[in-house]
Amino acid sequence: MPRNGQRKGLTMVTCPECDSSVVPAGTPVIGEIVECGECASELEILTLDPIRAALAPEIEEDWGE
């Protein structure tokens, strides 16, 4: 049974939008953005142990200086 989001050496997260498995390239890092291959949602890695991801926030235009 997978433990801490890992299975056979691969780190996986579940897409909160479509429930498919997403495998980040390389070693995941908190704050990293990964794309779901099924629904193209952008996911942000939130924690590593256990690994969790959520929909990445939309980037808003900066009306500052």
All heavy atoms as TSV, in Angstrom:
chain	resi	resn	atom	element	x	y	z
A	1	MET	N	N	0.839	-1.178	0.000
A	1	MET	CA	C	0.000	0.000	0.000
A	1	MET	C	C	0.889	1.249	0.000
A	1	MET	O	O	1.862	1.315	0.730
A	1	MET	CB	C	-0.894	-0.022	1.236
A	1	MET	CG	C	-1.717	1.214	1.390
A	1	MET	SD	S	-3.089	0.853	2.494
A	1	MET	CE	C	-4.149	2.148	2.018
A	2	PRO	N	N	0.543	2.283	-0.828
A	2	PRO	CA	C	1.362	3.487	-0.873
A	2	PRO	C	C	1.402	4.181	0.473
A	2	PRO	O	O	0.443	4.189	1.215
A	2	PRO	CB	C	0.649	4.364	-1.904
A	2	PRO	CG	C	-0.238	3.461	-2.671
A	2	PRO	CD	C	-0.552	2.321	-1.776
A	3	ARG	N	N	2.546	4.757	0.776
A	3	ARG	CA	C	2.708	5.465	2.034
A	3	ARG	C	C	3.280	6.848	1.771
A	3	ARG	O	O	4.202	6.989	0.981
A	3	ARG	CB	C	3.674	4.684	2.914
A	3	ARG	CG	C	3.601	5.099	4.330
A	3	ARG	CD	C	4.396	4.166	5.198
A	3	ARG	NE	N	4.663	4.932	6.397
A	3	ARG	CZ	C	5.791	4.974	7.017
A	3	ARG	NH1	N	6.778	4.237	6.606
A	3	ARG	NH2	N	5.946	5.726	8.068
A	4	ASN	N	N	2.718	7.876	2.392
A	4	ASN	CA	C	3.179	9.252	2.218
A	4	ASN	C	C	3.181	9.690	0.759
A	4	ASN	O	O	4.066	10.406	0.318
A	4	ASN	CB	C	4.576	9.444	2.809
A	4	ASN	CG	C	4.565	9.280	4.298
A	4	ASN	OD1	O	3.553	9.504	4.942
A	4	ASN	ND2	N	5.676	8.885	4.850
A	5	GLY	N	N	2.197	9.235	-0.018
A	5	GLY	CA	C	2.105	9.653	-1.405
A	5	GLY	C	C	3.133	9.013	-2.316
A	5	GLY	O	O	3.313	9.439	-3.435
A	6	GLN	N	N	3.820	7.963	-1.850
A	6	GLN	CA	C	4.849	7.347	-2.671
A	6	GLN	C	C	4.435	5.943	-3.071
A	6	GLN	O	O	3.798	5.230	-2.324
A	6	GLN	CB	C	6.180	7.292	-1.933
A	6	GLN	CG	C	6.732	8.658	-1.675
A	6	GLN	CD	C	8.083	8.586	-1.002
A	6	GLN	OE1	O	8.507	7.529	-0.551
A	6	GLN	NE2	N	8.752	9.692	-0.942
A	7	ARG	N	N	4.828	5.578	-4.268
A	7	ARG	CA	C	4.547	4.240	-4.755
A	7	ARG	C	C	5.673	3.823	-5.682
A	7	ARG	O	O	5.917	4.481	-6.696
A	7	ARG	CB	C	3.222	4.253	-5.498
A	7	ARG	CG	C	2.773	2.898	-5.898
A	7	ARG	CD	C	1.366	2.987	-6.434
A	7	ARG	NE	N	1.242	2.101	-7.542
A	7	ARG	CZ	C	0.302	2.169	-8.446
A	7	ARG	NH1	N	-0.594	3.109	-8.394
A	7	ARG	NH2	N	0.244	1.307	-9.403
A	8	LYS	N	N	6.383	2.782	-5.316
A	8	LYS	CA	C	7.472	2.247	-6.122
A	8	LYS	C	C	8.464	3.336	-6.522
A	8	LYS	O	O	8.835	3.472	-7.669
A	8	LYS	CB	C	6.929	1.550	-7.365
A	8	LYS	CG	C	6.132	0.312	-7.051
A	8	LYS	CD	C	5.715	-0.380	-8.315
A	8	LYS	CE	C	4.872	-1.593	-7.971
A	8	LYS	NZ	N	4.424	-2.300	-9.141
A	9	GLY	N	N	8.868	4.174	-5.550
A	9	GLY	CA	C	9.870	5.187	-5.816
A	9	GLY	C	C	9.345	6.457	-6.464
A	9	GLY	O	O	10.082	7.400	-6.641
A	10	LEU	N	N	8.063	6.484	-6.847
A	10	LEU	CA	C	7.510	7.679	-7.463
A	10	LEU	C	C	6.700	8.450	-6.435
A	10	LEU	O	O	5.960	7.878	-5.657
A	10	LEU	CB	C	6.587	7.311	-8.632
A	10	LEU	CG	C	7.227	6.639	-9.824
A	10	LEU	CD1	C	6.167	6.279	-10.849
A	10	LEU	CD2	C	8.270	7.544	-10.453
A	11	THR	N	N	6.838	9.755	-6.445
A	11	THR	CA	C	6.054	10.604	-5.577
A	11	THR	C	C	4.845	11.065	-6.373
A	11	THR	O	O	4.987	11.582	-7.473
A	11	THR	CB	C	6.886	11.815	-5.125
A	11	THR	OG1	O	8.048	11.333	-4.460
A	11	THR	CG2	C	6.114	12.687	-4.174
A	12	MET	N	N	3.667	10.864	-5.817
A	12	MET	CA	C	2.445	11.222	-6.524
A	12	MET	C	C	1.573	12.107	-5.664
A	12	MET	O	O	1.589	12.010	-4.446
A	12	MET	CB	C	1.646	9.966	-6.888
A	12	MET	CG	C	2.361	9.032	-7.807
A	12	MET	SD	S	1.368	7.644	-8.372
A	12	MET	CE	C	0.657	7.019	-6.890
A	13	VAL	N	N	0.830	12.986	-6.319
A	13	VAL	CA	C	-0.194	13.779	-5.660
A	13	VAL	C	C	-1.496	13.527	-6.412
A	13	VAL	O	O	-1.488	13.119	-7.567
A	13	VAL	CB	C	0.139	15.285	-5.641
A	13	VAL	CG1	C	1.369	15.561	-4.817
A	13	VAL	CG2	C	0.296	15.849	-7.027
A	14	THR	N	N	-2.605	13.773	-5.742
A	14	THR	CA	C	-3.903	13.607	-6.366
A	14	THR	C	C	-4.446	14.976	-6.741
A	14	THR	O	O	-4.458	15.889	-5.922
A	14	THR	CB	C	-4.882	12.900	-5.406
A	14	THR	OG1	O	-4.328	11.639	-5.064
A	14	THR	CG2	C	-6.230	12.694	-6.050
A	15	CYS	N	N	-4.902	15.111	-7.966
A	15	CYS	CA	C	-5.468	16.364	-8.434
A	15	CYS	C	C	-6.813	16.593	-7.733
A	15	CYS	O	O	-7.691	15.734	-7.803
A	15	CYS	CB	C	-5.675	16.335	-9.947
A	15	CYS	SG	S	-6.472	17.825	-10.595
A	16	PRO	N	N	-6.975	17.738	-7.051
A	16	PRO	CA	C	-8.235	18.002	-6.360
A	16	PRO	C	C	-9.382	18.302	-7.326
A	16	PRO	O	O	-10.544	18.240	-6.952
A	16	PRO	CB	C	-7.927	19.228	-5.496
A	16	PRO	CG	C	-6.782	19.890	-6.160
A	16	PRO	CD	C	-6.005	18.798	-6.839
A	17	GLU	N	N	-9.072	18.565	-8.585
A	17	GLU	CA	C	-10.083	18.906	-9.578
A	17	GLU	C	C	-10.679	17.648	-10.216
A	17	GLU	O	O	-11.885	17.542	-10.361
A	17	GLU	CB	C	-9.413	19.782	-10.632
A	17	GLU	CG	C	-10.222	20.718	-11.427
A	17	GLU	CD	C	-11.113	21.688	-10.684
A	17	GLU	OE1	O	-10.833	22.143	-9.557
A	17	GLU	OE2	O	-12.131	22.013	-11.274
A	18	CYS	N	N	-9.831	16.674	-10.584
A	18	CYS	CA	C	-10.340	15.492	-11.315
A	18	CYS	C	C	-9.961	14.164	-10.663
A	18	CYS	O	O	-10.284	13.109	-11.195
A	18	CYS	CB	C	-9.842	15.531	-12.749
A	18	CYS	SG	S	-8.067	15.262	-12.941
A	19	ASP	N	N	-9.254	14.183	-9.520
A	19	ASP	CA	C	-8.854	12.988	-8.771
A	19	ASP	C	C	-7.857	12.080	-9.484
A	19	ASP	O	O	-7.658	10.943	-9.079
A	19	ASP	CB	C	-10.065	12.161	-8.336
A	19	ASP	CG	C	-10.825	12.819	-7.212
A	19	ASP	OD1	O	-10.207	13.549	-6.415
A	19	ASP	OD2	O	-12.050	12.599	-7.119
A	20	SER	N	N	-7.210	12.562	-10.549
A	20	SER	CA	C	-6.202	11.722	-11.192
A	20	SER	C	C	-4.867	11.880	-10.472
A	20	SER	O	O	-4.647	12.828	-9.727
A	20	SER	CB	C	-6.062	12.082	-12.675
A	20	SER	OG	O	-5.535	13.376	-12.814
A	21	SER	N	N	-3.967	10.933	-10.691
A	21	SER	CA	C	-2.644	10.978	-10.072
A	21	SER	C	C	-1.714	11.834	-10.909
A	21	SER	O	O	-1.692	11.730	-12.131
A	21	SER	CB	C	-2.071	9.571	-9.955
A	21	SER	OG	O	-2.850	8.817	-9.063
A	22	VAL	N	N	-0.948	12.682	-10.232
A	22	VAL	CA	C	0.020	13.548	-10.891
A	22	VAL	C	C	1.382	13.230	-10.296
A	22	VAL	O	O	1.537	13.198	-9.077
A	22	VAL	CB	C	-0.335	15.033	-10.659
A	22	VAL	CG1	C	0.685	15.936	-11.318
A	22	VAL	CG2	C	-1.737	15.344	-11.156
A	23	VAL	N	N	2.370	12.992	-11.146
A	23	VAL	CA	C	3.722	12.687	-10.702
A	23	VAL	C	C	4.613	13.877	-11.043
A	23	VAL	O	O	4.881	14.140	-12.212
A	23	VAL	CB	C	4.265	11.407	-11.379
A	23	VAL	CG1	C	5.684	11.119	-10.921
A	23	VAL	CG2	C	3.361	10.225	-11.105
A	24	PRO	N	N	5.046	14.629	-10.018
A	24	PRO	CA	C	5.951	15.752	-10.288
A	24	PRO	C	C	7.281	15.244	-10.829
A	24	PRO	O	O	7.745	14.175	-10.455
A	24	PRO	CB	C	6.158	16.396	-8.913
A	24	PRO	CG	C	5.069	15.868	-8.047
A	24	PRO	CD	C	4.704	14.535	-8.603
A	25	ALA	N	N	7.892	16.021	-11.713
A	25	ALA	CA	C	9.204	15.666	-12.253
A	25	ALA	C	C	10.246	15.882	-11.168
A	25	ALA	O	O	10.244	16.894	-10.484
A	25	ALA	CB	C	9.519	16.520	-13.470
A	26	GLY	N	N	11.126	14.922	-10.978
A	26	GLY	CA	C	12.180	15.053	-9.977
A	26	GLY	C	C	11.634	15.033	-8.566
A	26	GLY	O	O	10.575	14.487	-8.285
A	27	THR	N	N	12.375	15.658	-7.662
A	27	THR	CA	C	11.979	15.721	-6.265
A	27	THR	C	C	11.081	16.936	-6.056
A	27	THR	O	O	11.471	18.047	-6.392
A	27	THR	CB	C	13.226	15.852	-5.362
A	27	THR	OG1	O	14.091	14.745	-5.633
A	27	THR	CG2	C	12.840	15.847	-3.898
A	28	PRO	N	N	9.865	16.739	-5.533
A	28	PRO	CA	C	8.969	17.878	-5.335
A	28	PRO	C	C	9.488	18.838	-4.267
A	28	PRO	O	O	10.186	18.439	-3.345
A	28	PRO	CB	C	7.648	17.235	-4.902
A	28	PRO	CG	C	8.000	15.891	-4.413
A	28	PRO	CD	C	9.268	15.481	-5.102
A	29	VAL	N	N	9.147	20.102	-4.425
A	29	VAL	CA	C	9.557	21.164	-3.513
A	29	VAL	C	C	8.301	21.941	-3.116
A	29	VAL	O	O	7.434	22.190	-3.962
A	29	VAL	CB	C	10.552	22.114	-4.206
A	29	VAL	CG1	C	10.953	23.257	-3.301
A	29	VAL	CG2	C	11.775	21.350	-4.686
A	30	ILE	N	N	8.201	22.337	-1.854
A	30	ILE	CA	C	7.053	23.127	-1.414
A	30	ILE	C	C	7.001	24.407	-2.243
A	30	ILE	O	O	8.008	25.076	-2.435
A	30	ILE	CB	C	7.145	23.447	0.091
A	30	ILE	CG1	C	6.967	22.157	0.894
A	30	ILE	CG2	C	6.103	24.482	0.497
A	30	ILE	CD1	C	7.130	22.322	2.384
A	31	GLY	N	N	5.816	24.715	-2.744
A	31	GLY	CA	C	5.618	25.895	-3.579
A	31	GLY	C	C	5.749	25.624	-5.064
A	31	GLY	O	O	5.427	26.480	-5.886
A	32	GLU	N	N	6.219	24.434	-5.423
A	32	GLU	CA	C	6.372	24.067	-6.833
A	32	GLU	C	C	4.999	23.967	-7.490
A	32	GLU	O	O	4.035	23.517	-6.892
A	32	GLU	CB	C	7.096	22.725	-6.933
A	32	GLU	CG	C	7.270	22.210	-8.335
A	32	GLU	CD	C	7.979	20.864	-8.388
A	32	GLU	OE1	O	8.315	20.307	-7.335
A	32	GLU	OE2	O	8.184	20.384	-9.501
A	33	ILE	N	N	4.917	24.392	-8.748
A	33	ILE	CA	C	3.686	24.289	-9.518
A	33	ILE	C	C	3.832	23.122	-10.488
A	33	ILE	O	O	4.813	23.041	-11.233
A	33	ILE	CB	C	3.401	25.589	-10.306
A	33	ILE	CG1	C	3.332	26.790	-9.370
A	33	ILE	CG2	C	2.123	25.448	-11.130
A	33	ILE	CD1	C	2.202	26.791	-8.383
A	34	VAL	N	N	2.860	22.208	-10.465
A	34	VAL	CA	C	2.832	21.085	-11.396
A	34	VAL	C	C	1.490	21.117	-12.122
A	34	VAL	O	O	0.514	21.639	-11.610
A	34	VAL	CB	C	3.039	19.722	-10.683
A	34	VAL	CG1	C	4.421	19.627	-10.091
A	34	VAL	CG2	C	1.998	19.482	-9.623
A	35	GLU	N	N	1.472	20.568	-13.314
A	35	GLU	CA	C	0.242	20.563	-14.104
A	35	GLU	C	C	-0.336	19.161	-14.174
A	35	GLU	O	O	0.377	18.194	-14.401
A	35	GLU	CB	C	0.513	21.087	-15.514
A	35	GLU	CG	C	-0.750	21.231	-16.334
A	35	GLU	CD	C	-0.500	21.873	-17.680
A	35	GLU	OE1	O	0.162	22.911	-17.733
A	35	GLU	OE2	O	-0.979	21.297	-18.672
A	36	CYS	N	N	-1.646	19.072	-14.001
A	36	CYS	CA	C	-2.344	17.791	-14.124
A	36	CYS	C	C	-2.432	17.439	-15.603
A	36	CYS	O	O	-2.880	18.256	-16.412
A	36	CYS	CB	C	-3.743	17.898	-13.505
A	36	CYS	SG	S	-4.721	16.399	-13.721
A	37	GLY	N	N	-2.032	16.241	-15.944
A	37	GLY	CA	C	-2.077	15.790	-17.332
A	37	GLY	C	C	-3.478	15.510	-17.835
A	37	GLY	O	O	-3.721	15.522	-19.038
A	38	GLU	N	N	-4.416	15.284	-16.937
A	38	GLU	CA	C	-5.797	14.976	-17.330
A	38	GLU	C	C	-6.627	16.231	-17.581
A	38	GLU	O	O	-7.279	16.345	-18.599
A	38	GLU	CB	C	-6.476	14.129	-16.257
A	38	GLU	CG	C	-5.920	12.731	-16.122
A	38	GLU	CD	C	-6.183	11.878	-17.348
A	38	GLU	OE1	O	-7.302	11.917	-17.894
A	38	GLU	OE2	O	-5.249	11.171	-17.767
A	39	CYS	N	N	-6.623	17.176	-16.626
A	39	CYS	CA	C	-7.515	18.339	-16.738
A	39	CYS	C	C	-6.762	19.652	-16.927
A	39	CYS	O	O	-7.382	20.705	-17.034
A	39	CYS	CB	C	-8.432	18.426	-15.521
A	39	CYS	SG	S	-7.595	18.853	-13.979
A	40	ALA	N	N	-5.430	19.610	-16.963
A	40	ALA	CA	C	-4.563	20.778	-17.169
A	40	ALA	C	C	-4.634	21.802	-16.039
A	40	ALA	O	O	-4.209	22.937	-16.211
A	40	ALA	CB	C	-4.846	21.443	-18.519
A	41	SER	N	N	-5.139	21.420	-14.872
A	41	SER	CA	C	-5.141	22.322	-13.725
A	41	SER	C	C	-3.722	22.492	-13.213
A	41	SER	O	O	-2.928	21.553	-13.237
A	41	SER	CB	C	-5.994	21.752	-12.589
A	41	SER	OG	O	-7.341	21.715	-12.947
A	42	GLU	N	N	-3.404	23.700	-12.748
A	42	GLU	CA	C	-2.105	23.936	-12.134
A	42	GLU	C	C	-2.236	23.695	-10.640
A	42	GLU	O	O	-3.141	24.220	-9.995
A	42	GLU	CB	C	-1.632	25.365	-12.411
A	42	GLU	CG	C	-1.248	25.563	-13.856
A	42	GLU	CD	C	-0.648	26.929	-14.102
A	42	GLU	OE1	O	-0.940	27.874	-13.352
A	42	GLU	OE2	O	0.128	27.034	-15.056
A	43	LEU	N	N	-1.342	22.871	-10.094
A	43	LEU	CA	C	-1.372	22.497	-8.691
A	43	LEU	C	C	-0.118	23.003	-8.004
A	43	LEU	O	O	0.964	22.960	-8.571
A	43	LEU	CB	C	-1.451	20.982	-8.552
A	43	LEU	CG	C	-2.531	20.277	-9.364
A	43	LEU	CD1	C	-2.394	18.776	-9.221
A	43	LEU	CD2	C	-3.899	20.741	-8.945
A	44	GLU	N	N	-0.276	23.453	-6.772
A	44	GLU	CA	C	0.859	23.911	-5.978
A	44	GLU	C	C	1.123	22.892	-4.886
A	44	GLU	O	O	0.209	22.479	-4.171
A	44	GLU	CB	C	0.551	25.265	-5.354
A	44	GLU	CG	C	1.688	25.799	-4.510
A	44	GLU	CD	C	1.390	27.159	-3.910
A	44	GLU	OE1	O	0.273	27.662	-4.041
A	44	GLU	OE2	O	2.311	27.717	-3.283
A	45	ILE	N	N	2.385	22.457	-4.753
A	45	ILE	CA	C	2.770	21.528	-3.700
A	45	ILE	C	C	2.731	22.288	-2.374
A	45	ILE	O	O	3.393	23.302	-2.217
A	45	ILE	CB	C	4.188	20.955	-3.933
A	45	ILE	CG1	C	4.299	20.279	-5.306
A	45	ILE	CG2	C	4.587	20.007	-2.799
A	45	ILE	CD1	C	3.479	19.035	-5.487
A	46	LEU	N	N	1.918	21.788	-1.410
A	46	LEU	CA	C	1.748	22.458	-0.125
A	46	LEU	C	C	2.604	21.844	0.975
A	46	LEU	O	O	3.186	22.564	1.786
A	46	LEU	CB	C	0.284	22.428	0.305
A	46	LEU	CG	C	-0.718	23.100	-0.629
A	46	LEU	CD1	C	-2.130	22.906	-0.113
A	46	LEU	CD2	C	-0.387	24.567	-0.796
A	47	THR	N	N	2.638	20.516	1.056
A	47	THR	CA	C	3.423	19.820	2.071
A	47	THR	C	C	4.109	18.624	1.428
A	47	THR	O	O	3.669	18.126	0.394
A	47	THR	CB	C	2.546	19.325	3.251
A	47	THR	OG1	O	1.609	18.366	2.762
A	47	THR	CG2	C	1.809	20.475	3.931
A	48	LEU	N	N	5.170	18.145	2.087
A	48	LEU	CA	C	5.916	17.015	1.542
A	48	LEU	C	C	5.728	15.719	2.320
A	48	LEU	O	O	5.923	14.650	1.773
A	48	LEU	CB	C	7.412	17.362	1.480
A	48	LEU	CG	C	7.765	18.540	0.571
A	48	LEU	CD1	C	9.250	18.834	0.675
A	48	LEU	CD2	C	7.361	18.259	-0.862
A	49	ASP	N	N	5.378	15.785	3.585
A	49	ASP	CA	C	5.240	14.564	4.378
A	49	ASP	C	C	4.011	14.637	5.271
A	49	ASP	O	O	4.107	15.117	6.396
A	49	ASP	CB	C	6.491	14.345	5.217
A	49	ASP	CG	C	6.524	12.948	5.837
A	49	ASP	OD1	O	5.764	12.073	5.377
A	49	ASP	OD2	O	7.314	12.747	6.768
A	50	PRO	N	N	2.866	14.225	4.811
A	50	PRO	CA	C	2.597	13.604	3.506
A	50	PRO	C	C	2.517	14.661	2.405
A	50	PRO	O	O	2.238	15.828	2.672
A	50	PRO	CB	C	1.242	12.933	3.695
A	50	PRO	CG	C	0.553	13.785	4.709
A	50	PRO	CD	C	1.655	14.288	5.631
A	51	ILE	N	N	2.743	14.224	1.172
A	51	ILE	CA	C	2.702	15.157	0.056
A	51	ILE	C	C	1.254	15.537	-0.236
A	51	ILE	O	O	0.379	14.679	-0.292
A	51	ILE	CB	C	3.411	14.585	-1.187
A	51	ILE	CG1	C	3.538	15.655	-2.246
A	51	ILE	CG2	C	2.742	13.335	-1.697
A	51	ILE	CD1	C	4.541	15.340	-3.322
A	52	ARG	N	N	1.004	16.863	-0.317
A	52	ARG	CA	C	-0.335	17.378	-0.609
A	52	ARG	C	C	-0.213	18.510	-1.604
A	52	ARG	O	O	0.748	19.264	-1.578
A	52	ARG	CB	C	-0.993	17.942	0.661
A	52	ARG	CG	C	-1.670	16.962	1.518
A	52	ARG	CD	C	-2.446	17.633	2.649
A	52	ARG	NE	N	-1.888	18.921	3.031
A	52	ARG	CZ	C	-2.612	20.026	3.193
A	52	ARG	NH1	N	-3.897	20.018	3.048
A	52	ARG	NH2	N	-2.032	21.169	3.533
A	53	ALA	N	N	-1.228	18.632	-2.455
A	53	ALA	CA	C	-1.263	19.725	-3.423
A	53	ALA	C	C	-2.672	20.292	-3.466
A	53	ALA	O	O	-3.643	19.613	-3.137
A	53	ALA	CB	C	-0.855	19.221	-4.801
A	54	ALA	N	N	-2.774	21.554	-3.860
A	54	ALA	CA	C	-4.057	22.222	-4.026
A	54	ALA	C	C	-3.985	23.032	-5.316
A	54	ALA	O	O	-2.901	23.247	-5.874
A	54	ALA	CB	C	-4.328	23.136	-2.831
A	55	LEU	N	N	-5.128	23.484	-5.782
A	55	LEU	CA	C	-5.138	24.320	-6.972
A	55	LEU	C	C	-4.274	25.552	-6.724
A	55	LEU	O	O	-4.371	26.190	-5.676
A	55	LEU	CB	C	-6.564	24.748	-7.318
A	55	LEU	CG	C	-7.482	23.644	-7.820
A	55	LEU	CD1	C	-8.886	24.179	-8.000
A	55	LEU	CD2	C	-6.968	23.072	-9.127
A	56	ALA	N	N	-3.420	25.857	-7.675
A	56	ALA	CA	C	-2.533	27.013	-7.545
A	56	ALA	C	C	-3.365	28.287	-7.661
A	56	ALA	O	O	-4.308	28.350	-8.449
A	56	ALA	CB	C	-1.465	26.972	-8.633
A	57	PRO	N	N	-3.016	29.301	-6.877
A	57	PRO	CA	C	-3.759	30.559	-6.969
A	57	PRO	C	C	-3.524	31.226	-8.319
A	57	PRO	O	O	-2.459	31.082	-8.920
A	57	PRO	CB	C	-3.192	31.395	-5.828
A	57	PRO	CG	C	-1.878	30.786	-5.506
A	57	PRO	CD	C	-1.965	29.342	-5.896
A	58	GLU	N	N	-4.535	31.942	-8.778
A	58	GLU	CA	C	-4.402	32.682	-10.031
A	58	GLU	C	C	-3.456	33.857	-9.805
A	58	GLU	O	O	-3.497	34.507	-8.770
A	58	GLU	CB	C	-5.765	33.214	-10.491
A	58	GLU	CG	C	-6.738	32.121	-10.902
A	58	GLU	CD	C	-6.298	31.400	-12.163
A	58	GLU	OE1	O	-5.801	32.057	-13.089
A	58	GLU	OE2	O	-6.471	30.179	-12.209
A	59	ILE	N	N	-2.633	34.126	-10.781
A	59	ILE	CA	C	-1.722	35.267	-10.701
A	59	ILE	C	C	-2.504	36.502	-11.102
A	59	ILE	O	O	-3.107	36.551	-12.184
A	59	ILE	CB	C	-0.492	35.083	-11.610
A	59	ILE	CG1	C	0.298	33.877	-11.137
A	59	ILE	CG2	C	0.362	36.328	-11.629
A	59	ILE	CD1	C	1.456	33.511	-12.025
A	60	GLU	N	N	-2.519	37.491	-10.217
A	60	GLU	CA	C	-3.251	38.715	-10.510
A	60	GLU	C	C	-2.294	39.776	-11.022
A	60	GLU	O	O	-1.125	39.817	-10.647
A	60	GLU	CB	C	-3.961	39.192	-9.248
A	60	GLU	CG	C	-5.010	38.201	-8.772
A	60	GLU	CD	C	-5.738	38.680	-7.536
A	60	GLU	OE1	O	-5.652	39.873	-7.213
A	60	GLU	OE2	O	-6.393	37.851	-6.913
A	61	GLU	N	N	-2.806	40.652	-11.848
A	61	GLU	CA	C	-2.000	41.732	-12.406
A	61	GLU	C	C	-1.625	42.711	-11.310
A	61	GLU	O	O	-2.431	43.052	-10.455
A	61	GLU	CB	C	-2.791	42.445	-13.500
A	61	GLU	CG	C	-1.937	43.349	-14.328
A	61	GLU	CD	C	-2.643	43.819	-15.576
A	61	GLU	OE1	O	-3.637	43.214	-15.978
A	61	GLU	OE2	O	-2.175	44.817	-16.143
A	62	ASP	N	N	-0.385	43.175	-11.336
A	62	ASP	CA	C	0.116	44.111	-10.338
A	62	ASP	C	C	-0.091	45.534	-10.841
A	62	ASP	O	O	0.508	45.951	-11.828
A	62	ASP	CB	C	1.592	43.839	-10.076
A	62	ASP	CG	C	2.175	44.738	-9.011
A	62	ASP	OD1	O	1.397	45.477	-8.374
A	62	ASP	OD2	O	3.404	44.700	-8.823
A	63	TRP	N	N	-0.951	46.279	-10.176
A	63	TRP	CA	C	-1.224	47.661	-10.574
A	63	TRP	C	C	-0.380	48.642	-9.777
A	63	TRP	O	O	-0.632	49.835	-9.786
A	63	TRP	CB	C	-2.714	47.972	-10.397
A	63	TRP	CG	C	-3.551	47.249	-11.386
A	63	TRP	CD1	C	-4.152	46.053	-11.221
A	63	TRP	CD2	C	-3.841	47.642	-12.733
A	63	TRP	NE1	N	-4.814	45.664	-12.349
A	63	TRP	CE2	C	-4.632	46.645	-13.308
A	63	TRP	CE3	C	-3.499	48.746	-13.511
A	63	TRP	CZ2	C	-5.094	46.706	-14.603
A	63	TRP	CZ3	C	-3.977	48.801	-14.809
A	63	TRP	CH2	C	-4.766	47.796	-15.344
A	64	GLY	N	N	0.629	48.169	-9.103
A	64	GLY	CA	C	1.520	49.030	-8.320
A	64	GLY	C	C	2.394	49.883	-9.224
A	64	GLY	O	O	2.042	50.234	-10.340
A	65	GLU	N	N	3.570	50.135	-8.772
A	65	GLU	CA	C	4.505	51.035	-9.481
A	65	GLU	C	C	4.715	50.649	-10.902
A	65	GLU	O	O	5.049	49.732	-11.400
A	65	GLU	CB	C	5.822	51.094	-8.729
A	65	GLU	CG	C	5.620	51.644	-7.352
A	65	GLU	CD	C	6.920	51.677	-6.570
A	65	GLU	OE1	O	7.431	50.816	-6.189
A	65	GLU	OE2	O	7.477	52.538	-6.309
